Amino acid sequence: MYSEIIGEIYNQYYSMSDYNTGNYRLNSIGWNSSFTGAPYTAEEMTEWRDNTLSIIRSTCPEKILEIACGTGMMLFGLVKDAKKYTGVDIAQEGIKYIKAHLSPQEASRTDLWVMNAAQISNLPDNDYDLAFINSATQYMGPAEEFTQCVEQMTQKVRQNGTIFLGDMKSDWLRELFYKTCLMFNGSSENISTQLEQKYKHDFEFYISLDYISSLAYSIPRVKKAQPILKRGKMPTEMNLFRYDCILYLDEAPDLEYPRIDCTNMSLQEISDAVAADGRNRLRLCGMRNKLIIDIAYAKTGISCDASVTLYIDDVCCLLEKLGFTAYAVPDINGGIDSFDIMISGSGE
């Protein structure tokens, strides 16, 4: 019943799509800010889309299964390099929109189906390099049902393939998200009562790190679950309060990442520390998240004692210029306004 309601809501959104827009690959109709209620700008959505595509492309998939493909914001960025692309969605208007904008070459290697996540059992097993859900996991709870969905996804993916779970709502930042929304709307009175009401009436699925870790124990083929923090700088809900995860199937090397404490280091100091260390794999720990501190903390009146705050993207770009692959992960010590960076050199 819940999926039928969601499907009808998105059918209504997608039916209002502009089929004649020149930017059909970025149809973000229905994407509105939880802070202001206004539609996200093209710049905000482009940043979000491009950063997500970069993570997906890093898995080098040739055969792709996307669940909840919407209006194709991920599909249009991936299908040109894919040998096979299967997209499913419960909203037929989204499928209709994608079909109308595929080139003949893209259409020849694309299959699109109106179905919900549970119905992917009808698709062939062991047929894809990658299966993914992006920005729809919030509708797929509770945890028991979502675990069943992920396990079904593993059945569709070949040996040593991957699963990408994108744009998940962060359970550990849930209260800060609610408070930030309230402050953006000027609702500063009776905060505790308003928070209680939000917890009571928000039925979306917020995903904890403990739950993500548990997938490596509850689903036999999942050998490693790697959460990844958003690196975008735009002050959107996605960058502030959501995260991604790659699930590695069947085989995942257990690599050691020696730690360097980077608390209150500047970018130059981080660069110097990495160069002085000289190792090819490192975990850089304890950097304070400028986006959370400048936006969420400032709005909610939370004080911060950090002398240096950094954007995740600035740190990643610095390390990539030094020849490393870099991605951000939650702070190993559990700080909600801190992050770590995992780096590895070429050939790793």
N, C-alpha and C positions, 0 to 999 in steps of 0.2 A: 504493500500500500504506500509506504513512504517513498519508494523509488518511483511509483506512478505519479505521485504529487510532484516530485522533483522534475520528472520528465515533462509534465505539463507546464510547469513554470518555465523551463528552458525552451520548450517549444514556443511559448509566447514570446520570450525574448528573441529567439533566433528568427522567428517569422517577421520581425521588424528590421532585419538586416538589410543594408543597402547593397543590392547585388551589382550596382554599377560603380562602386567605389574603386579607385585605382589601388587602394591599399587593402585588397581583399584578404591578403595573407595575415593581416592583423585585425581581424574582426573581433573586437573585445566588447561587443554589446552585452550588457548585463553585468559588466565588471565595474562596480561602484565602490568607492572608498567607504570603509566602515567608520572612518573618522568624520568625514564631511558629508557623505551621501552622494557626492558628485562623481561622475564617471572618471575613471583614470585617464590621464592624458596619453597620447600616442607615445610620448617620450618615456613615460613610466612603464607602459606595457612593452615597449620595445626592449628596454633594459631587462625586464623580467623574462621575456621570451628568449632573448639572446643568451642570457646567462644559463637558463635551463637547457637550451639546446646544446650549449657547450659541454655540459656534464653528460648529457645523453650521447653526444658524438664521441666522447672519450671512451666509451665502451665498444666503439667500432662495429655497430650492428649493420648487417646486410638485410636481415629479415626481421621485421618489427611488428609487434602487436601492441596497439594502443587502446586502452580501455577508457571510455569517456573522452572521445576525441573532439567533442564540441563543434566549433566552427573551423577547426583545422589549424590553430595557431602553431601547434607542434608539428603536425603532419606536413604542412607546406614547407617547413624548414628542413625536413628529413627525407621526404619521399624522393627527391631528385637523386639522392645517393643510395637509395635502397633498391635491392633486387625484388623485394616483396614487402608490401605495407598493408596490414589489416587494421582497420579502425572500426570500433564499435561504440555506439552511444544510444542512450534510451530516448533521445530527442530526435525524431525523424527530420525536423526542420534543420538541425545541424548537419545531418548526413546529406540532405538535399542541397544545402549551401555548398558543402565541399565538392560534391559531384559537379555542380555548376561551374566550378572554377578550376578543376583539374585540367591540365593540358592533355592532349591525346597520349603523349608518352607517359605522363604520370598516371593516367587512368589505366593504362595497360598493365601496370604492376601494383594496382591498388584495389583492394576489396573492402567495401564498406557495408556494415550491417547495423540495423536497428535492433539492439538487444541490450539487456542489462548485464552486469558483471557476472552474475551466476550462470548466464546462458553461454558463456565462452566454452562450456563443456562440449558444445557442438562443434567447436573448431578442432582441427587436427592436433594431436599431441606431438611434442618434440620437434616442432616445425619452425621455431623462431630463435634468433640470437638474443633478442631482448623483448620483454613484455613490460609495459609501464602504465602507470596511472599518474596523471599530473593534475593537481588542483581539483580533485574530486573525492579524495579519501575522507573528507569531512562528512560526506553523505553515506559512508560505507560502514559505519559502526553498528553495534558495539564491537568490542575487541574480538569476541568469539567469531562473529560473522566476518569481520575483516580478515582474520587469520585464515578462515576457510577460503576467502577470495584469493589471498596471496598463495595459498597452497595450490589452488586450481591454476593460478598463473604459472607456477613452477612446472606443472604438467605440460604446458604448451611450449616450454623453452627447452632447447637442446642441451646436451651435456656441456658443462662449464659455461653456460650462458649467464645472463644477468637479468635482474628485475630492478626497475627504477620506480621509487615511490616519491613523487614530487609535490612540493607545496603543501606539506602536511602542517596542520595547525599544532603549534607547540603547547604541550600540556604544562611545561614548567614556566611558561610565560603567560599563561592564561589570565591570571588575575591582573597582571600588568597591562595586558591587552584591554581588558574590560575597563580598567581605570583610565587608560589613555583615551579610549573612546568616549567615556563620560566627560573627561576634561575638555576634549575637543568640542563637545556639545554644550559646554558651560554648566554641566550638572555636578556642581561641587558640594551640594548639600546631601546629607543622609547617605554618604557613600557606602557604608556597610549594608544598608537596606537595599540600595540599588545593586550592589554586587551580589547580594543574596538572590535577588530576582533574576539577574543575568545567569547565574549558575543554574537556577531552577528552570529557566525557560529556554536556554540554549541547548538544543538537542544535537548539535553537530559534534563530530568525533575529534577530540583533541588527543594527540598521540604522544605518549611519554617515551623517554629514552629507554627506560626499563622494558617497556613493551617491545620496542624495536630490537633490543638485545635478545629478548625472549624468542624472537622468530628463529634465531639460530639454534634453538633447542627444541622448539615445538614443531618445526617443519624440517624433516630429515635432509632435504637437499640444500637447505640454506646453511652455508658454512661460515659466512661472515656478513654482518649487517653494519654498514658504514654510514653513520649520519653525516650530513654535510650542511653547513650553515650558508645562508644566502650571502652573496658578496656585493649585491647592488647597493648603491648610495641613495637612491630615491627614498624619501620618507613614506613608504607605503606599508600597509599591513603585511604584505608578503615578505619584504626585506626585514621588517622588524620582528615579526611574530610567527614566521613559518620556516620550515627547513625541509631538506631533501634527504633521501637515503638510497644507497645502492646495496642490493642484496646479491652476493656472489654465490653461485650455485656450484655444488659438487666439489669444488676445489678452491682454496684461498690460502695463499702463502702466509705464514705467521711471521711477519717481519718485525724486527726490533727498531724502534724509533727513539734513540736517546734524546733526553729532554734538555732544553735550554730555557731557563727562566727569563722571560722577556718583559716582565712586569715593569711598567713605566719607562720602557726603552723607546727612543725615537726611531724613525725608519732608518736613519743612518747608523744608529747603534745596533739595530737588528742586523743590518747588512754587515757591519764589522764583526759581530758575534758569529754569524754564520761563516764568514770568510776565515776567521781565526780558528773555528772548530775544524773545518775541513772535511767533515764526514758527508757522505752522500745521502744519508737519510737522517732527518731530525724532526722532533716535535717541539715547536716553539710555543711556549706556554705563557698564559696569564696576561695577554694584551686586552686592554679595555675597549669595549665596543662603542665607538663614537656615535654611531647612529642611535643606539638605545639610550645613551646618556644625554645626547643633545635633543632628542625628540621625546621619548617616553618619560625619561626622568624629569626633564624640564617641564613637561606638561603636568605631571602628577606631583611635582614638588619633592621628589626624592633627592636627597643630597648625595653627592659623590666626591670621594676623596682622591680620585685619580689625578695625578699630575700630568699624565700623558694619555690621550685617547686617540684611537686610530680607526680608520675605516678598514674593514676586512679587504675590500678591493685594493686599497693602496698597498697593503702588506703583500697580498698575492701578486700584484703587478711588479712590485720591487723584486720579489723572489723569482718570478718568471723571467725578468730581465737578466737575472744572474744565472739562468739556465736550469732552474728547477721546475718541476711540476709542483703546484701548491694548491691546497684546498683547506678551508676552515672547518673546524669541528668544535663541538662544545668543550668548554673549559674542563680539563681533567679533574679540577678541584670543585666543580659544581657551581661556579659563579654564574649567575644569570646574565650579568653584563660584561662577561669576559669571554674570550675565545682563544683557541689554540690553532696553530697552522701546522699541517703535516706537509713536509717537503721531501722530494726524492729527486736525485739527479738523473741525467739522461741514461737510458738503458735499464732503469729500475722497473 
